[in-house]
Amino acid sequence: MEKIGGLVSALGIILAIVAGVVNIPGLDVALVILLLGIVAGITASQDNAVRMFLAVLVFPAIGAVLSGVPVVGGYLEAIFGNLAILVAGASASLVARRLYEMVVGGVKGMSGS
């Protein structure tokens, strides 16, 4: 399962970069990137959750700052925006997994008494 997560993460990063540079007609890139992020988040370690949450906040800010770079600024902003979508999907999965673990742990704790 860990290999699938790594493959999906790599595919999401590649798609985020390519879609930031080239327009892909007929494909809702943001939705595909989000879905790849969700799948990657299912296999991600809970230890990295804080880093993921921080990346959701930092990537758009980096893109906004880099948008002022002549010639390539728009591409860099799009790439970091796409990466933010990828990480947001992974973060959503991490939050959902954590909530699931809390609920299951609470139910198991109640039935054990």
C-alpha positions in Angstrom: 0.0 0.0 0.0 2.9 2.3 0.7 4.2 1.9 -2.9 0.8 2.9 -4.2 0.9 6.0 -2.1 4.3 6.9 -3.3 3.3 6.4 -6.9 0.2 8.4 -6.6 2.1 11.2 -4.8 4.7 11.3 -7.6 2.0 11.3 -10.3 0.2 14.1 -8.5 3.4 16.2 -8.3 4.2 15.6 -12.0 0.6 16.5 -13.0 0.7 19.6 -10.9 3.9 20.8 -12.6 2.8 19.9 -16.1 -0.6 21.4 -15.7 1.0 24.6 -14.3 2.9 25.0 -17.6 0.7 23.4 -20.2 -3.1 23.7 -20.6 -4.6 20.2 -20.7 -7.9 20.5 -22.6 -10.8 18.2 -21.7 -9.5 17.5 -18.2 -10.5 19.0 -14.9 -7.0 19.1 -13.6 -7.9 20.5 -10.2 -10.3 17.6 -9.6 -7.8 15.0 -10.7 -5.0 16.5 -8.6 -7.4 16.6 -5.6 -8.3 13.0 -6.0 -4.7 12.0 -6.3 -4.0 13.9 -3.1 -6.9 12.1 -1.3 -5.5 8.7 -2.4 -2.0 9.7 -1.4 -3.3 10.9 2.0 -4.8 7.5 2.7 -1.4 5.9 2.8 0.5 8.9 4.3 1.9 8.8 7.8 0.0 10.6 10.6 3.5 11.8 11.8 3.7 14.1 8.8 0.2 15.6 9.3 1.4 18.9 10.7 3.8 19.3 7.7 0.9 18.7 5.3 -1.3 21.2 7.1 1.5 23.8 7.0 2.1 23.1 3.3 -1.6 23.8 2.5 -1.0 27.3 3.9 2.5 27.9 2.6 2.2 26.8 -1.0 -0.3 29.5 -2.1 1.8 32.1 -0.4 4.9 31.0 -2.2 3.1 31.0 -5.5 1.8 34.5 -4.9 5.3 35.8 -4.1 6.8 34.1 -7.1 4.1 35.4 -9.4 6.1 38.7 -9.7 9.1 36.9 -11.4 9.2 38.1 -15.0 8.3 35.5 -17.7 7.9 32.5 -15.4 6.0 34.0 -12.5 2.6 32.9 -13.8 3.7 29.4 -14.3 5.3 29.2 -10.8 2.1 30.5 -9.3 0.0 27.9 -11.1 2.4 25.1 -10.2 2.4 26.0 -6.5 -1.4 26.4 -6.6 -1.7 22.9 -8.0 0.6 21.6 -5.4 -1.5 23.2 -2.7 -4.5 21.4 -4.1 -2.6 18.1 -4.0 -1.6 18.6 -0.4 -5.1 19.8 0.6 -6.4 16.5 -0.6 -3.8 14.6 1.4 -4.6 16.7 4.4 -8.3 16.0 4.1 -7.6 12.3 4.1 -5.3 12.6 7.1 -8.0 14.5 9.0 -10.7 12.0 8.0 -8.4 9.1 9.1 -7.7 10.7 12.4 -11.4 11.3 13.1 -12.2 7.7 12.2 -9.5 6.5 14.6 -11.0 8.7 17.3 -14.5 7.5 16.8 -13.5 3.8 16.6 -11.3 4.2 19.7 -14.1 5.8 21.6 -16.6 3.1 20.6 -14.1 0.3 21.6 -13.5 2.1 24.9 -17.2 2.2 25.6 -17.8 -1.5 24.8 -14.8 -2.6 26.8 -16.2 -1.3 30.1 
